[in-house]
Amino acid sequence: MRGVMASHAPRGPNPMLRPAHIGHLAMLRTLIRDGARDGSFRPELAWDSAESERFFAELKQALKSGYFVVQDRETREMRTVAVPGYVYWADETVGAEPPVGFGLFRAVHGGGFELWLAGLEGALRGKGHGRAMLKALFETPTGRATRFVRVRRSGRHADAVARLLADHGFTATRETSHETCFVRATPVIPGSRHAQPAPRRV
């Protein structure tokens, strides 16, 4: 990829957002492949390959059900991981035109979420829409419960994303061979100490 609100009352999504569902798969595939060619996602997702086929099959399942089914590394048991997400419109065409961006979250061990994937049409970058989309995503109940974001340093807009994340209370804590890991120490989790459920799909 890529202020914490004080209110603890759950709120609906920003009017420019709608819950992501299976009907958005083609749009997400296009933006993810564009982002992979731009360096923002793993390069193997930019073209047809066994890995990209597996990735998009898992993404399809997540959009359809709201969950991944994964194997626990310690117990080797299969478990479900919530994958709530939203699609984004840049103006008043919400619902009338196709969305132009998205954000997908993934539940993490210990509670809360990671902003797992986010993308925006290339023509809208550099015009304030990335800032607006992240703000809208982090204002959702899931977004306020988000603790982690990972950003690939090879992405053309990685530095800009890092600055935007800082505005929402995220701090770079470590680097892997390809990514910078950001952590927000005090996410706001509305209503309880636990992560919110996935948004309803329509």
Salt bridges, closest charged atoms under 4 A:
ASP34 OD1 - ARG37 NH2 2.59
ASP38 OD2 - ARG125 NH1 3.30
ASP38 OD1 - ARG156 NE 3.06
GLU44 OE2 - ARG42 NE 2.95
ASP48 OD1 - ARG33 NH2 2.73
GLU51 OE2 - ARG42 NH2 3.12
ASP72 OD2 - ARG79 NE 3.39
GLU114 OE1 - ARG106 NH2 3.17
GLU114 OE2 - ARG150 NE 2.79
GLU139 OE2 - LYS135 NZ 2.60
ASP167 OD2 - ARG131 NH1 3.06
GLU175 OE1 - ARG153 NH1 3.92
GLU179 OE1 - ARG150 NH1 3.78
